[in-house]
Amino acid sequence: MAGGRFLVAYFSWSGNTRRLAHLIHEEVGGDVFEIQPAVPYPDSYSEVLEQARREIRSGYKPPLREVRDVSPYTVIFIGSPNWWSTIAPPVAAFLAGQDFSGKALAPFCTHGGGGLGRMVEDIARLCPRAAILEPLSVYEGDLRDLQAIRAKAAAWLHRIGVK
Ligand SMILES: Cc1cc2nc3c(=O)[nH]c(=O)nc-3n(C[C@H](O)[C@H](O)[C@H](O)COP(=O)(O)O)c2cc1C
């Protein structure tokens, strides 16, 4: 897969997944794209928690501020915080909105202790014709040691064959 075209697409509410996305982008190059809902989530933790719970429960996929066409890319890194054990609704909207047939999807997440939850299964359900590569999951507290995370990400990129 070396020499493929890479897109690092991610959603982040409080900045952790953004930090990880940029670190991956620094390693692989290619393009980076922030998935943003047309209507931003509230700043209040308790409000976003409740809104996310409702949206995930009902399968709501919010309209996005902008969509990046994935057709030129061979590998798409798809990043989300773990929200209620799954991907955040804007990530679900991004994945449901385009054709990922024949693409390789490399999921990555940051989380508060719950790891990947059922993210990989939910991504595979939304993109049944994509090849889902081994995911990377990073505990939010571990992002304080960027050197260690960089090494972890580099080892992961090596394992999935992109570096
Ligand atoms: C709405 C919401 C739901 C969350 N649900 C979970 C969860 O189910 N399991 C978990 O480990 N962490 C959960 N978290 C914590 C986040 O996954 C964690 O803080 C993550 O690093 C945030 O990424 P971000 O800064 O890119 O938004 C939740 C956070 C929010 C805001």
The ligand as a Tripos MOL2 file, in Angstrom:
@<TRIPOS>MOLECULE
LIG
   31    33     1     0     0
SMALL
NO_CHARGES

@<TRIPOS>ATOM
      1 C1        -20.6770   12.4180   24.2060 C.3       1 LIG1
      2 C2        -19.5120   11.6440   24.7600 C.ar      1 LIG1
      3 C3        -19.6300   10.2890   24.9820 C.ar      1 LIG1
      4 C4        -18.5180    9.5570   25.4230 C.ar      1 LIG1
      5 N1        -18.6640    8.1950   25.6010 N.ar      1 LIG1
      6 C5        -17.5660    7.4770   25.9510 C.ar      1 LIG1
      7 C6        -17.6580    6.0490   26.0740 C.ar      1 LIG1
      8 O1        -18.7230    5.4440   25.8920 O.2       1 LIG1
      9 N2        -16.5250    5.3590   26.4060 N.ar      1 LIG1
     10 C7        -15.3240    5.9890   26.6130 C.ar      1 LIG1
     11 O2        -14.3330    5.3250   26.8950 O.2       1 LIG1
     12 N3        -15.2090    7.3510   26.5030 N.ar      1 LIG1
     13 C8        -16.2970    8.0960   26.1860 C.ar      1 LIG1
     14 N4        -16.1780    9.4710   26.0680 N.ar      1 LIG1
     15 C9        -14.8490   10.0980   26.2690 C.3       1 LIG1
     16 C10       -14.1760   10.3810   24.9330 C.3       1 LIG1
     17 O3        -14.1430    9.2320   24.1000 O.3       1 LIG1
     18 C11       -12.7250   10.8670   25.1090 C.3       1 LIG1
     19 O4        -12.6680   11.9590   25.9740 O.3       1 LIG1
     20 C12       -12.1140   11.2410   23.7570 C.3       1 LIG1
     21 O5        -10.7070   11.2820   23.8540 O.3       1 LIG1
     22 C13       -12.6120   12.5890   23.2650 C.3       1 LIG1
     23 O6        -12.0780   12.8500   21.9910 O.3       1 LIG1
     24 P1        -12.1160   14.3170   21.3610 P.3       1 LIG1
     25 O7        -11.3000   15.2130   22.2860 O.co2     1 LIG1
     26 O8        -11.4570   14.1550   20.0350 O.co2     1 LIG1
     27 O9        -13.5380   14.7560   21.2810 O.co2     1 LIG1
     28 C14       -17.2860   10.2090   25.6790 C.ar      1 LIG1
     29 C15       -17.1980   11.5950   25.5000 C.ar      1 LIG1
     30 C16       -18.2940   12.3280   25.0580 C.ar      1 LIG1
     31 C17       -18.1920   13.8040   24.8900 C.3       1 LIG1
@<TRIPOS>BOND
     1     1     2 1
     2     2     3 ar
     3     2    30 ar
     4     3     4 ar
     5     4     5 ar
     6     4    28 ar
     7     5     6 ar
     8     6     7 ar
     9     6    13 1
    10     7     8 2
    11     7     9 ar
    12     9    10 ar
    13    10    11 2
    14    10    12 ar
    15    12    13 ar
    16    13    14 ar
    17    14    15 1
    18    14    28 ar
    19    15    16 1
    20    16    17 1
    21    16    18 1
    22    18    19 1
    23    18    20 1
    24    20    21 1
    25    20    22 1
    26    22    23 1
    27    23    24 1
    28    24    25 2
    29    24    26 1
    30    24    27 1
    31    28    29 ar
    32    29    30 ar
    33    30    31 1
@<TRIPOS>SUBSTRUCTURE
     1 LIG1         1 GROUP 0 **** ****
